[in-house]
Amino acid sequence: MIIKDLRGQGGAEYILLFGAIIVIAIAALYIYVSYFRISGDEAVDVTLTITNTGPSKSLFIYEANNTTGGGSRHISSGNPGNRFFLLQPGASSTFSLGRMTAGTSFTIEGGVGDPRRGADDLRGIGQRGLWTLRIGNQTYSWTINGPYDYRKNPTGSVIMSFSISGGKGSPFRFSADQLRVRGNVSGG
């Protein structure tokens, strides 16, 4: 009986097969990453619209701060707010907060009414507003009731925090936490 010893034969074929598997795996990974890539450098427009949904005219205020990487600084590429403005019932004002990219975190603090004004409606008593944030092609809305008074504790302001975690305008997901804050909309 003759037994052929095949040990050591076909080693080159196994190396070629192993190399082909690696090339296919790398190509598949490249295709997967290319297809599902979320570009972090693709900017998207962010706007805030404030609408007076109360029964009469009132004053409104908001402040927008970039909190990316810790800290808090006014959003400099758009309108940071931080001043009172008058809206008639049903009227709206839209503010650009600039263009933002994935990984950007920011807060919006808002209040209804100016405590330095005499009339109840201007002080925000019995008034409310609808804040609508648009990030790319998505919107998020919340309501704030008056009165806002930066001299009191709590002030009656509401702060919302957002974190953009998408790319190319879609899908732009954001997280929001609504908190009553006990501080001043700075410089109010």
N, C-alpha and C positions, 0 to 999 in steps of 0.2 A: 504494500500500500504506500502510495506516494502522497505526502501531505505538503501542500505548498505553504510556505511561510510568507504571509502577506504583511507582516509587521513592517512599518516604515514605508509602505507603499501608499500613495494617494495623499501624502501630507500636503503637497502643494495644492491639491484640489480643496482640501479643508481650509487652508489659508485663504484661497480665493473666495470660497463660500463665505467664510467669516468676514472677509473684507467687503463682499457684496452686501451682507446683512448690515454692516455698519454704515455703508454708503446709503442704503435704503432708509435706515433709521434716521440718519442726519437729514436726508431730503424730506422725510415725513415730518420731522420736527420743524424744519424751516418752513414748510407749507403751513403747518399748524400755527406757528408763531406769526407768520405773515397774515394769515386769515383772521386771527383773533387779536391781533395787536391793537392796543389802545394807546394811541399816540399821546404822550404827555405834553407835547409842545404845540398842539393844535388849540388855538384860542377860540373862545366863544363869547358872544356878547351877553352881558348880564344887566338887566334893567329892573327897577323897582317902580311900581305904580301904586300911588296912594289915592284912594277914593273916599270921599266923604259920604258915608251911608247913614249919617245921623239926620235928625229932623230939621236942623238949621245950620247956618254957617258956623265954622269953627276954625281954630288954628291947629296945625299939625307940626310935628317935628320928628326927624329921624336922624340917625347917625350910622354910618357904615364903616366898619373897621376890618382890616386884613389881619387875621390871626394865624397865618401860615407859619409854622415853625416856632410857635409860642409868641408871646408878646401880643401887643395890640397897637396898630397904627392906622391912621385914617387911610382909606382907599384913595390913592393919589391919581389913578388913571381915569377916574370918573368923578361923580359928584358925591362928596362925603356927607352932604346934608348939614346937620348941626345948626339949623336956623329955622325959626318959625315961619310958616306960610299959611295963608288963608285959602280955604276951599268952601265954595258954596255947596248946598246939598246936591248930591249926584255928580259933582265935578271931580275930576281926577288930575293929578300931576304925575308925569313919568320922569324918572331920573336915571341917567346912565351910570352904572357902577363900573364901566369899562369892560375890557376883554380879560377873561380869566382862563387859566389852563387847569388841567387835571392836577389834583394835589393842592389846590388853593382852598383855604379855609377862611371864612369871614363871618362876621356877626352883623346883624341889623337890629338896632334898638329904636323903638318908636313910642310916641306918646300923642295923646289927643288933648289939646288945650294948652293955653299959656296962663300960668297962675298970676301973672302980673296984670292981666286985663280985668276990667270990672264986670262985664256982662257974663252971665252964667254960660251962655253958649260958647263964647270966646275962651272961657276958662276950661271948656270941655265937659261941663256938667251935663249929663244926659246925652252926650255925643259919642259917636263911634266912627271908626274908619276901617276900611278894608285894605290891607297891604298885600300886593300881588308881586311876587318875585318871579322873573323869567330868566331861566338859565338855558341858553341855546333854544331848543324847541320844547322845553318843559316849563311848567308853571307850578307854583305853590302859593297858596293864599292863607291868610289868617286875619282875624278881627281883633282890633284893640279898642277897648272902651275907655272913655275919659272918666274922670279928669286926670291929667298929668300934672304933677307939682313936684319939681325938683327940690323944693325946700322941705318936703315931708319924707317920712320913712314909714312905709314904702312909698315910692314916687308915683306908682301907677303906670310906669313904663313897662314894656315887654321887650325882651331880647330874644332873638332867634339866631341860632348858629347853623351854618351850612358848610358842607364839605363837598367839593366837586370831585367825583371819582370816575371820570369817563374820558372820552376823546372824540374828536371830530364832530362835536355837537350832539351825538347820539350814540349810546344812551348816556345821558348825563344824569346820574343819580345824586341825590343829596340827602343828607340826614339833617333832621331839625330837632332841636330841643327848645321847648318853650319854657321860659323861666320868668317869674316876677323878679325884678331886680330892685335893689334898695339903694341905688345910686343915681347920680345926675346924668342925664344925657349931656355930656361935658360941654361946658360953655353956654348951656341953655339960657 
